[in-house]
Amino acid sequence: MRRGRKKRINWKDIESPCVKICKIIDNSCIGCYRTGEEISEWVWMTPEKRLEIIKEIQLNRCPT
């Protein structure tokens, strides 16, 4: 194994509420309802934290 080699992110293993309608208005995406900060930190969050945010989006951010 080569020195300094980083573990690669497997994007298929990261659950995301992204629906490929990406436009930020008032620091919130109109497609997935995540904040800009949540989007930028998403891959570094634990699976538990991502699930917590997804549940919060479903309960409180999605229009009815």
VOKOLZA-789642 format. One record per atom (N, C-alpha, C): residue number from 1; residue in one letter; chain; x, y, z. Coordinates in Angstrom, 3 decimals. Layout:
N
 pos code unit        x        y        z
 NUM    A    A        X        Y        Z
...
This chain:
64
 pos code unit        x        y        z
   1    M    A    0.848   -1.187    0.000
   1    M    A    0.000    0.000    0.000
   1    M    A    0.883    1.235    0.000
   2    R    A    0.514    2.206   -0.806
   2    R    A    1.309    3.430   -0.912
   2    R    A    1.075    4.320    0.289
   3    R    A    2.138    4.979    0.707
   3    R    A    2.031    5.915    1.823
   3    R    A    1.215    7.134    1.413
   4    G    A    0.464    7.666    2.372
   4    G    A   -0.277    8.880    2.123
   4    G    A   -1.564    8.694    1.337
   5    R    A   -1.918    7.469    1.044
   5    R    A   -3.130    7.221    0.271
   5    R    A   -4.345    7.347    1.187
   6    K    A   -5.289    8.165    0.766
   6    K    A   -6.504    8.384    1.551
   6    K    A   -7.579    7.392    1.153
   7    K    A   -8.428    7.048    2.112
   7    K    A   -9.572    6.202    1.826
   7    K    A  -10.569    7.010    0.997
   8    R    A  -11.035    6.434   -0.072
   8    R    A  -11.973    7.127   -0.956
   8    R    A  -13.399    7.006   -0.420
   9    I    A  -14.183    8.030   -0.705
   9    I    A  -15.585    8.046   -0.301
   9    I    A  -16.386    7.248   -1.316
  10    N    A  -17.204    6.321   -0.829
  10    N    A  -18.099    5.577   -1.703
  10    N    A  -19.447    6.295   -1.666
  11    W    A  -19.732    7.080   -2.690
  11    W    A  -20.923    7.925   -2.730
  11    W    A  -22.208    7.117   -2.661
  12    K    A  -22.185    5.885   -3.122
  12    K    A  -23.379    5.040   -3.103
  12    K    A  -23.800    4.682   -1.677
  13    D    A  -22.867    4.746   -0.747
  13    D    A  -23.154    4.392    0.647
  13    D    A  -23.709    5.560    1.454
  14    I    A  -23.749    6.760    0.862
  14    I    A  -24.193    7.942    1.592
  14    I    A  -25.621    8.286    1.182
  15    E    A  -26.554    8.076    2.107
  15    E    A  -27.952    8.421    1.841
  15    E    A  -28.088    9.935    1.824
  16    S    A  -28.893   10.427    0.891
  16    S    A  -29.061   11.865    0.752
  16    S    A  -30.485   12.197    0.324
  17    P    A  -31.021   13.322    0.810
  17    P    A  -32.349   13.753    0.377
  17    P    A  -32.309   14.531   -0.944
  18    C    A  -31.145   14.643   -1.557
  18    C    A  -30.995   15.411   -2.790
  18    C    A  -31.890   14.856   -3.894
  19    V    A  -32.611   15.762   -4.572
  19    V    A  -33.482   15.374   -5.689
  19    V    A  -33.022   16.027   -6.996
  20    K    A  -31.798   16.536   -6.998
  20    K    A  -31.165   17.134   -8.181
  20    K    A  -31.889   18.387   -8.673
  21    I    A  -32.556   19.094   -7.756
  21    I    A  -33.147   20.408   -8.041
  21    I    A  -32.437   21.362   -7.081
  22    C    A  -31.269   21.802   -7.457
  22    C    A  -30.393   22.518   -6.536
  22    C    A  -30.436   24.028   -6.769
  23    K    A  -31.056   24.714   -5.848
  23    K    A  -31.064   26.169   -5.875
  23    K    A  -31.226   26.645   -4.431
  24    I    A  -30.273   27.433   -3.975
  24    I    A  -30.295   27.928   -2.603
  24    I    A  -30.999   29.278   -2.559
  25    I    A  -32.049   29.360   -1.750
  25    I    A  -32.758   30.612   -1.492
  25    I    A  -32.869   30.754    0.013
  26    D    A  -32.428   31.901    0.528
  26    D    A  -32.435   32.145    1.979
  26    D    A  -31.744   31.018    2.735
  27    N    A  -30.591   30.576    2.236
  27    N    A  -29.755   29.534    2.832
  27    N    A  -30.446   28.180    2.937
  28    S    A  -31.431   27.910    2.081
  28    S    A  -32.102   26.614    2.079
  28    S    A  -32.298   26.167    0.631
  29    C    A  -31.991   24.902    0.347
  29    C    A  -32.166   24.366   -0.999
  29    C    A  -33.653   24.138   -1.264
  30    I    A  -34.130   24.578   -2.420
  30    I    A  -35.551   24.407   -2.739
  30    I    A  -35.879   22.967   -3.141
  31    G    A  -34.871   22.156   -3.392
  31    G    A  -35.091   20.757   -3.767
  31    G    A  -35.108   19.809   -2.589
  32    C    A  -34.083   19.895   -1.740
  32    C    A  -33.958   18.927   -0.636
  32    C    A  -34.205   19.547    0.737
  33    Y    A  -34.325   20.873    0.803
  33    Y    A  -34.614   21.609    2.042
  33    Y    A  -33.472   21.609    3.061
  34    R    A  -32.281   21.194    2.625
  34    R    A  -31.138   21.299    3.534
  34    R    A  -30.575   22.713    3.482
  35    T    A  -29.920   23.103    4.565
  35    T    A  -29.244   24.393    4.577
  35    T    A  -27.938   24.266    3.794
  36    G    A  -27.369   25.398    3.439
  36    G    A  -26.084   25.389    2.749
  36    G    A  -25.014   24.686    3.566
  37    E    A  -25.017   24.906    4.869
  37    E    A  -24.041   24.257    5.749
  37    E    A  -24.245   22.745    5.780
  38    E    A  -25.484   22.300    5.856
  38    E    A  -25.763   20.857    5.866
  38    E    A  -25.291   20.210    4.571
  39    I    A  -25.517   20.876    3.459
  39    I    A  -25.092   20.339    2.162
  39    I    A  -23.566   20.221    2.106
  40    S    A  -22.870   21.266    2.529
  40    S    A  -21.403   21.254    2.430
  40    S    A  -20.755   20.263    3.396
  41    E    A  -21.400   19.968    4.509
  41    E    A  -20.834   19.050    5.503
  41    E    A  -21.366   17.627    5.384
  42    W    A  -22.287   17.376    4.467
  42    W    A  -23.018   16.117    4.390
  42    W    A  -22.117   14.884    4.369
  43    V    A  -21.108   14.867    3.538
  43    V    A  -20.258   13.670    3.410
  43    V    A  -19.415   13.410    4.653
  44    W    A  -19.226   14.415    5.492
  44    W    A  -18.406   14.248    6.693
  44    W    A  -19.239   13.899    7.927
  45    M    A  -20.572   13.999    7.808
  45    M    A  -21.452   13.674    8.935
  45    M    A  -21.525   12.168    9.134
  46    T    A  -21.860   11.776   10.349
  46    T    A  -22.088   10.358   10.619
  46    T    A  -23.420    9.955    9.987
  47    P    A  -23.602    8.677    9.689
  47    P    A  -24.897    8.233    9.160
  47    P    A  -26.051    8.589   10.101
  48    E    A  -25.800    8.544   11.394
  48    E    A  -26.831    8.882   12.376
  48    E    A  -27.237   10.350   12.284
  49    K    A  -26.265   11.222   12.119
  49    K    A  -26.553   12.650   11.994
  49    K    A  -27.309   12.937   10.698
  50    R    A  -26.918   12.295    9.604
  50    R    A  -27.633   12.480    8.340
  50    R    A  -29.081   12.026    8.462
  51    L    A  -29.316   10.876    9.105
  51    L    A  -30.672   10.378    9.298
  51    L    A  -31.493   11.339   10.163
  52    E    A  -30.868   11.896   11.183
  52    E    A  -31.537   12.881   12.048
  52    E    A  -32.004   14.093   11.229
  53    I    A  -31.150   14.569   10.347
  53    I    A  -31.490   15.726    9.508
  53    I    A  -32.585   15.359    8.511
  54    I    A  -32.502   14.178    7.904
  54    I    A  -33.531   13.740    6.957
  54    I    A  -34.888   13.680    7.655
  55    K    A  -34.940   13.134    8.853
  55    K    A  -36.205   13.053    9.598
  55    K    A  -36.723   14.444    9.938
  56    E    A  -35.829   15.343   10.332
  56    E    A  -36.228   16.713   10.669
  56    E    A  -36.778   17.422    9.432
  57    I    A  -36.169   17.195    8.283
  57    I    A  -36.652   17.775    7.023
  57    I    A  -38.065   17.276    6.737
  58    Q    A  -38.267   15.972    6.853
  58    Q    A  -39.571   15.390    6.563
  58    Q    A  -40.653   15.914    7.505
  59    L    A  -40.308   16.117    8.756
  59    L    A  -41.291   16.559    9.753
  59    L    A  -41.549   18.059    9.745
  60    N    A  -40.517   18.865    9.507
  60    N    A  -40.638   20.290    9.741
  60    N    A  -40.356   21.213    8.562
  61    R    A  -39.655   20.752    7.547
  61    R    A  -39.246   21.681    6.480
  61    R    A  -40.027   21.507    5.189
  62    C    A  -40.503   20.319    4.911
  62    C    A  -41.215   20.068    3.650
  62    C    A  -42.588   20.732    3.699
  63    P    A  -42.955   21.394    2.609
  63    P    A  -44.298   21.964    2.572
  63    P    A  -45.344   20.850    2.493
  64    T    A  -46.479   21.111    3.048
  64    T    A  -47.537   20.089    3.048
  64    T    A  -48.559   20.354    1.976
